[in-house]
Amino acid sequence: MTETPIRSAATIITLRNVNASPQVLMGQRGSKAAFMPNKFVFPGGAVDADDSAIPLAKPLVQTCHARLLEDNSGPSPETLAVAAIRELWEETGLILGAPEEWQDAPKDWSGFAKAGFRPSAEKMYFFFRAITPPGPPRRFDARFFLVDADQLAGDLDDFSGASDELSHLQWVPLDEARALNLPFITSIVLGELAALREIQPPASVPFFKNQDEESLFLRLNGSEQQYQ
C-alpha cells in the first residue's frame, strides 16, 4: 500500500468580540471536496511553493516562531504564516496585513497590495497543530494561528471578495460552534478556544500527532502523553 504523503497546511482562527460575546469565523466545505466534504472549518489550506518567497511586513513574535520550529522539518515559520494569511485572503476576502506599499507584489497578491497592505504576522499567534490521521486520501500537518478580528482590514461582514472554496461564511457564536458539522480536530480546537480570556501566545501549543503506529498528544514547550 502506498503511503499517503503529508502536506503542510496553515489555518487562521479569527475571533470577534473576544471580551463580550465571542464569535469565530467559519465556512462550509463543498459536498464534492476531496477532503472533509460538507464540514465547517476555519479558513485555511495547503502551503504553496510560492509562499516562501513572500516577505512579511512584520514578523511573528519570538515565542511563536520558536514553537513553530519544534518537531518541524518542513516550511519555515514565516512561510507557514504567509500561507495562513493568503488562505484567509483567498477564502474570505479579508486582509491581515500592515499598511505599506507593495509595488512588486506577485499576481496572486495583487488585490491585497492594491488595497494598500503587505502580509503581517505581528499579532497572529501559533495556537494549535495537528497531523491528520492515516486513512483518508489526503493528509495534512496543519498549523492553526489565532488572531483578533480587530487586526483585519475592511468590513468584517463583507465576503464579496471571497473565492468559492467555502460557502456559508459567517461569524458563529463561539458557544454554538461545536453544534455544527465539524471535523474532529476542529471540535478540539474550539474546546481550547472556549477557555480563552484574551488573545496572546498560549502557555503551550497542543499538538495532535497522528502516526501510523500511534497517536500522541503533545504540548510544544510542554508535556507529552498518549491519547486514545
N, C-alpha and C positions, 0 to 999 in steps of 0.2 A: 504493500500500500504506500502510495506517495504521500510524504508528509506535507501538510498544508503550510506554506510559508507564513510567517507572522510579520505583518506590515506595521510600521509605526504610524500612530494616529494622534491627533490632538483635538481637544474639545474645550469649549468655553461654557461655563456655568455663569449665567448673568442673573444677579439678584436685584430686585427693585423694592424700594420701601423697606429696607432691611430692619429698621428700628420700629416700624409700625406694624403693617400687615404685609409681610414679605411675599413677593411673587417671584417666580422663576420663569425664564424664557424657554419655551419648548415648542417643538413641532412634530408632526407625524410623518414617518417614512411611508413611501408609497407601497401599495399592495404587491407590486411586481419587483420591489427592491430585492437584490440578491442577498442582502444582509439585513436581518431584523425587519422584515416587512411588517407594515402596519403599526410598528411600535412608536411610542412617543419618546423623543430623545432631546438632548441638548444639541445645539449646533456644533458640528464637528465633522472630521473625516480624515482620510489618509494624508500623510505628509507627501508633498510633491517634490520632485528633484529640484525644481527651481526655488523652493522655499529657502534653501541655504544661501542663495545669492541676494536675498532681500535684507538690507540693513535696518536695524531698529533705531528709531529716533531716540528712545530712552531704554536702558537695559532692565532686565529682571533684577529684583533685589537679590543680594548675595545668598541669603538663606535658600531661596527657591532655586537659584542657579546650582548651588551645591547639591541639593536633593535630586535635581534632575540628572545629575551626573552619576548618582548611585546606581549600581547594577545596570549600567547603560552602555551598550556597545553600538548604539545606533546614532540617530541625529543629535546634533548639539542642542543644548537648552535654547539657544537663540532660534534655531531652525524650528523647534517644536512650538515656540511662542509665535513665530511668524505664521506657521501653519494654522494655529488656532485662530489668530486674528483674520487670516484670509478666509477660513471657513465661515466664520461669523459674518464677514462682509458678503461672501457669496450667497449664503443661505438665508440671510435676513435683511441685507442691505444696510445694516448698522455698522458704524465705524468706531473702532477702538484705536485711537492714534493721537499724536501730538500735532498741533497746528504748525505746519512747516512746509515750505516749498519742496516739490519733488519733481524736478523737470525731466529726469531721466527714468521715470517710472516705467516698468515693463507694461505691455499691453493689458495683461490681466489685472493690473493695479491702476489702470488709467483713471477709472471713475473715482477711486479712493484719492488719488493725487489731485484730480480736478476739484474735489471738494476742499482741498487745501490741507491735507493731512498726510503724515507718514506713520506707519505702524509703530506703536509704542507699547512696551511691556512693563512700564514703570509701576503700575498698580494692578497688575494681574498676578495672581498667586497660585503656585502649584499646590493642588488640593487633594488629588486622588490619582491612583494609577491602577490599571487592570489589564491583564493579558487574557483575552477571551479563550474559553476552553476549547480543546480539540473536538472535532466532530463536524461543525458547520463548514461550508465550502470556503469561507474566508475567516481569517483570524487577524486580530489586531493587538498591538501593545499600545494602549490608549493612555495618554496623559490628560487629566482634567485640570483646567485652570479656572480660578474663581475671580470674578470681577463685579464691582458695584456698578449698577446701571448708570449711576451718575457720571461715570467715566466715559460713557458713549456719547458720540456727537449726533445731533439731529433729533428728530421726533421719534420717541421710543415706540410709538404706536403705528408708525408708518413703515410697512414692509413692502412697499411698492417696488423697491429695488432688489427684492429677493429673487433668487433662482427658483425653479420649480421642484427642487430636491426635497424640501419639506413643505407639507401642507398644514393648514390649521395652526399657523404660527400664532402664539398667544402668550400672555403673561398669566401663568397659572398660580393661584394662591398656594403657597408652599405647603400648607396643611391639607390641601386637597390633591396634590400632585401624585401621591402614591396610589390613588384610586384609578389612575389612567392605565392603559395597556402599556406596560413598561418592560424593557429588558431587565433581567435580574440585577445586573450591576448598577443600572440607573436607580433602581429602588434602594440599593445600599448607599449610593451617593446621596440620595435625598434624605436618608436617615442621618447621615453625617451633617447635612446642612441644617437639619432641624435643631441641632444643638448650638448653632452659631449665635453669637451675640454681637459680633462686629466682623467686618471683613479685613483680615490681615493674614499673614502666613500662619498656618496651623502649627500646633506644637509638634506634630509629626504627621507624615503623609501615609495614609493607608495604601497598601499595595496588594491586590489580589493577583497572585502569580499562579495561573493555571498552567500546569505542565502535563505531559503525557503520563508521567509516573505518579505525580501527586499534585495536590493543590495547597498552596501556602498563603497565609495571611500575614504579611509583613508590615512593619511600620518603618518607613525610611527615617533614619535617625532615631529608631526606637526598638521595640522588641519584636520577636517573631514567634508565631505559633501555628500549628496545623489546624485547619478547619475542615468541616465536613461539607 
